[in-house]
């Protein structure tokens, strides 16, 4: 059961996942609920780990686990309008091999009105990506609003964004020299924004691993926006873990206080 205190954050996570993939891979055990998705190109993988304390009530039968796949669009449409909703119950029915598996979602409004939805699901093998933050020598922490302010200067349909980190500055640019002809038309004019490291929360670069004093990485702008807008919504800082040029970039989050979060973003 999700109370109104965390309902908005849960909705924002689903919307973010929907920006990446078509299917939600949901796993539940007695400690946490994990939400995952993978984009069509299999180049981006998103994970939200919700501890049992995130929920108003959380019950999984002792020793049991669940791993299912649900169509994201159907789930997001249910949470599209949650104004006035103060409780949401999620129930998985997938333990009976002779019965159809489904997820039941019940919304209860402050006025007492209840809505019930049953979504078809499929039991699947747990999915995970192989990556490790421990292998990333570079770590940058920033307020998502700082990034959002910079991105307002770039074309909204820009396919990719290049980030170049140095010891003194963080550069954001649309590197049109490395784009295909049709992508150059979308990129428009060449744009570059420069942030001094003083505007970041922290910037830890392993100097010996820099190439020519710079650390350039390129990623999808659409998916980057989905992450930073979510982090602004839940009031977390954005953390970039970078292994090196040409390697995957790992985005995580951290709270603004010493209080532990009841969920994790990767």
C-alpha positions as CSV (number, residue, x, y, z in Angstrom):
1,X,0.0,0.0,0.0
2,X,1.3,3.4,-1.0
3,X,0.2,6.5,1.0
4,X,-0.2,10.0,-0.4
5,X,3.2,10.9,1.1
6,X,5.0,8.8,-1.5
7,X,2.4,8.4,-4.2
8,X,3.7,11.4,-6.2
9,X,7.2,10.0,-6.1
10,X,6.0,6.6,-7.2
11,X,4.1,8.1,-10.1
12,X,7.2,10.1,-11.1
13,X,9.3,7.0,-11.2
14,X,6.8,5.2,-13.5
15,X,6.7,8.3,-15.8
16,X,10.6,8.2,-15.9
17,X,10.6,4.5,-16.7
18,X,8.1,5.0,-19.5
19,X,10.6,7.5,-21.1
20,X,13.1,4.6,-21.4
21,X,11.3,1.4,-22.1
22,X,8.1,-0.3,-23.0
23,X,8.0,-3.0,-20.3
24,X,8.3,-2.8,-16.5
25,X,10.3,-5.6,-14.9
26,X,9.0,-5.8,-11.3
27,X,10.6,-7.9,-8.6
28,X,9.4,-8.3,-5.1
29,X,10.8,-9.9,-2.0
30,X,10.3,-9.4,1.7
31,X,12.8,-6.5,1.8
32,X,12.1,-4.4,-1.2
33,X,10.3,-3.8,-4.5
34,X,12.5,-3.3,-7.6
35,X,11.4,-1.6,-10.8
36,X,13.5,-2.0,-13.9
37,X,13.3,-1.2,-17.6
38,X,15.5,-1.4,-20.7
39,X,15.3,0.8,-23.7
40,X,14.7,-0.6,-27.2
41,X,18.4,-0.1,-28.2
42,X,19.5,-1.9,-25.0
43,X,21.8,1.1,-24.4
44,X,20.1,2.4,-21.2
45,X,19.0,0.5,-18.1
46,X,17.0,2.0,-15.2
47,X,16.5,0.7,-11.7
48,X,14.4,1.9,-8.8
49,X,14.8,0.0,-5.5
50,X,12.0,0.7,-3.1
51,X,12.6,-0.5,0.5
52,X,9.7,-1.8,2.4
53,X,9.7,1.4,4.5
54,X,8.8,3.3,1.4
55,X,5.3,1.8,1.6
56,X,2.5,2.4,4.1
57,X,2.0,-1.4,4.2
58,X,4.3,-4.0,2.6
59,X,3.6,-7.7,2.8
60,X,5.3,-10.5,0.9
61,X,4.8,-14.1,2.1
62,X,7.9,-15.4,3.9
63,X,10.4,-17.0,1.6
64,X,8.5,-16.1,-1.6
65,X,9.6,-13.8,-4.4
66,X,8.1,-12.6,-7.6
67,X,9.5,-11.5,-10.9
68,X,7.1,-10.3,-13.5
69,X,6.8,-8.1,-16.7
70,X,4.0,-5.5,-17.2
71,X,3.3,-3.2,-20.1
72,X,4.4,0.3,-18.8
73,X,1.9,2.3,-20.8
74,X,-1.0,0.6,-19.1
75,X,0.4,1.1,-15.7
76,X,1.3,4.8,-16.2
77,X,-2.2,5.6,-17.5
78,X,-3.7,4.5,-14.2
79,X,-1.4,6.8,-12.3
80,X,-1.8,9.7,-14.7
81,X,-4.3,11.5,-12.5
82,X,-3.9,10.9,-8.8
83,X,-5.4,14.1,-7.5
84,X,-7.4,13.4,-4.4
85,X,-6.1,9.8,-4.1
86,X,-4.7,9.1,-0.7
87,X,-4.1,5.3,-0.8
88,X,-3.0,2.9,-3.6
89,X,-2.9,-0.9,-3.1
90,X,-0.8,-3.1,-5.4
91,X,-1.4,-6.8,-5.3
92,X,0.4,-9.5,-7.4
93,X,-1.4,-12.7,-8.1
94,X,1.1,-14.9,-9.8
95,X,1.7,-17.9,-7.5
96,X,-1.0,-20.2,-8.9
97,X,0.2,-21.9,-12.1
98,X,-3.4,-22.9,-13.0
99,X,-4.7,-19.3,-12.8
100,X,-4.1,-16.2,-14.9
101,X,-1.4,-14.0,-13.5
102,X,-2.3,-10.3,-12.9
103,X,-1.6,-7.2,-10.9
104,X,-4.5,-5.6,-9.1
105,X,-4.4,-1.9,-8.5
106,X,-6.9,-0.2,-6.2
107,X,-7.1,3.5,-5.8
108,X,-8.9,5.1,-2.8
109,X,-9.8,8.8,-2.9
110,X,-10.2,11.0,0.1
111,X,-14.0,11.0,-0.5
112,X,-14.1,7.2,-0.2
113,X,-14.5,6.4,-3.9
114,X,-12.5,3.3,-4.9
115,X,-11.3,2.3,-8.4
116,X,-10.0,-1.2,-9.3
117,X,-7.8,-2.2,-12.2
118,X,-6.4,-5.7,-13.2
119,X,-3.4,-5.7,-15.5
120,X,-2.2,-8.8,-17.2
121,X,1.4,-9.7,-16.5
122,X,4.0,-12.4,-17.4
123,X,6.3,-14.1,-15.0
124,X,9.9,-13.8,-16.2
125,X,13.5,-14.5,-15.2
126,X,14.9,-11.6,-13.1
127,X,16.7,-9.0,-15.3
128,X,19.8,-7.1,-14.4
129,X,22.6,-5.2,-16.0
130,X,26.3,-5.8,-15.3
131,X,28.0,-2.7,-14.1
132,X,29.8,-1.4,-11.0
133,X,30.2,2.0,-9.5
134,X,33.3,0.8,-7.8
135,X,35.1,0.7,-11.2
136,X,34.3,4.4,-11.9
137,X,37.2,6.7,-10.8
138,X,35.3,9.9,-11.7
139,X,32.3,11.2,-9.6
140,X,30.3,14.4,-10.2
141,X,27.5,15.5,-8.0
142,X,25.2,18.4,-8.9
143,X,21.8,19.8,-8.4
144,X,19.4,18.7,-11.2
145,X,18.0,22.3,-11.4
146,X,21.5,23.5,-12.5
147,X,21.4,20.9,-15.4
148,X,17.8,21.8,-16.3
149,X,18.8,25.5,-16.5
150,X,21.6,24.7,-18.9
151,X,19.5,22.3,-21.1
152,X,17.1,25.1,-21.8
153,X,19.6,26.6,-24.2
154,X,19.7,23.4,-26.4
155,X,17.2,22.4,-29.1
156,X,14.5,20.2,-27.5
157,X,14.9,17.6,-30.2
158,X,18.6,17.2,-29.9
159,X,19.4,13.5,-30.0
160,X,22.6,13.4,-28.0
161,X,24.4,15.6,-25.5
162,X,28.2,15.6,-24.9
163,X,29.5,16.3,-21.4
164,X,33.2,17.2,-21.0
165,X,34.6,17.4,-17.5
166,X,37.9,19.1,-16.6
167,X,39.4,19.9,-13.3
168,X,38.0,23.5,-13.5
169,X,34.8,23.3,-15.6
170,X,32.0,21.2,-16.8
171,X,31.1,21.7,-20.5
172,X,27.8,20.7,-22.1
173,X,27.6,20.8,-25.9
174,X,25.9,19.4,-28.9
175,X,28.9,17.9,-30.7
176,X,27.6,18.2,-34.3
177,X,30.9,17.1,-35.8
178,X,30.2,13.5,-34.6
179,X,26.6,13.3,-35.8
180,X,25.0,11.8,-38.9
181,X,23.6,14.2,-41.5
182,X,20.0,13.8,-40.4
183,X,21.0,14.3,-36.7
184,X,22.9,17.5,-37.6
185,X,19.7,19.0,-38.9
186,X,18.0,18.2,-35.5
187,X,20.9,19.6,-33.5
188,X,20.6,23.0,-35.1
189,X,23.4,25.5,-34.3
190,X,26.4,24.4,-32.3
191,X,25.7,25.2,-28.6
192,X,28.0,24.9,-25.6
193,X,27.4,25.8,-21.9
194,X,30.2,26.0,-19.4
195,X,29.8,25.5,-15.6
196,X,32.6,26.2,-13.2
197,X,33.2,23.4,-10.7
198,X,32.1,25.8,-7.9
199,X,28.5,25.6,-9.3
200,X,28.6,21.8,-8.7
201,X,28.1,20.1,-5.4
202,X,31.3,18.1,-5.9
203,X,33.6,17.1,-8.8
204,X,36.1,14.3,-8.2
205,X,38.2,13.4,-11.2
206,X,41.0,10.9,-11.3
207,X,43.6,13.1,-13.1
208,X,45.8,10.2,-14.3
209,X,42.8,8.7,-16.2
210,X,42.0,11.9,-18.1
211,X,42.7,12.1,-21.8
212,X,44.4,15.4,-22.6
213,X,43.1,16.9,-19.3
214,X,39.5,16.2,-20.4
215,X,36.8,13.5,-19.8
216,X,34.2,13.6,-22.6
217,X,31.1,11.3,-22.5
218,X,28.0,11.4,-24.8
219,X,24.5,10.2,-24.0
220,X,20.9,10.5,-25.1
221,X,19.4,13.9,-24.2
222,X,15.9,12.6,-24.0
223,X,16.8,10.0,-21.4
224,X,19.1,12.4,-19.5
225,X,16.1,14.8,-19.2
226,X,13.9,12.0,-17.9
227,X,16.5,11.4,-15.1
228,X,17.1,15.0,-14.1
229,X,13.4,16.0,-14.1
230,X,12.7,13.0,-11.8
231,X,15.5,13.9,-9.4
232,X,14.2,17.5,-9.2
233,X,10.7,16.1,-8.5
234,X,11.9,13.9,-5.6
235,X,14.4,16.6,-4.4
236,X,17.6,14.5,-4.8
237,X,21.0,15.5,-6.1
238,X,22.2,13.8,-9.3
239,X,25.4,11.7,-9.1
240,X,27.4,10.8,-12.3
241,X,29.8,7.8,-12.0
242,X,32.0,7.8,-15.0
243,X,34.5,5.0,-15.9
244,X,35.9,6.7,-18.9
245,X,35.2,7.8,-22.5
246,X,33.3,5.2,-24.5
247,X,32.2,3.5,-21.3
248,X,28.7,3.4,-19.8
249,X,27.8,6.4,-17.5
250,X,26.0,5.4,-14.3
251,X,23.5,8.0,-12.9
252,X,22.4,7.6,-9.3
253,X,21.0,10.0,-6.7
254,X,21.7,11.1,-3.2
255,X,19.5,12.9,-0.6
256,X,20.2,16.5,0.4
257,X,20.3,15.6,4.1
258,X,21.9,12.9,6.3
259,X,18.5,11.1,6.5
260,X,18.6,7.8,4.6
261,X,16.3,7.5,1.6
262,X,13.7,4.9,1.4
263,X,14.5,4.2,-2.3
264,X,17.5,4.2,-4.6
265,X,17.8,5.4,-8.2
266,X,20.2,4.0,-10.8
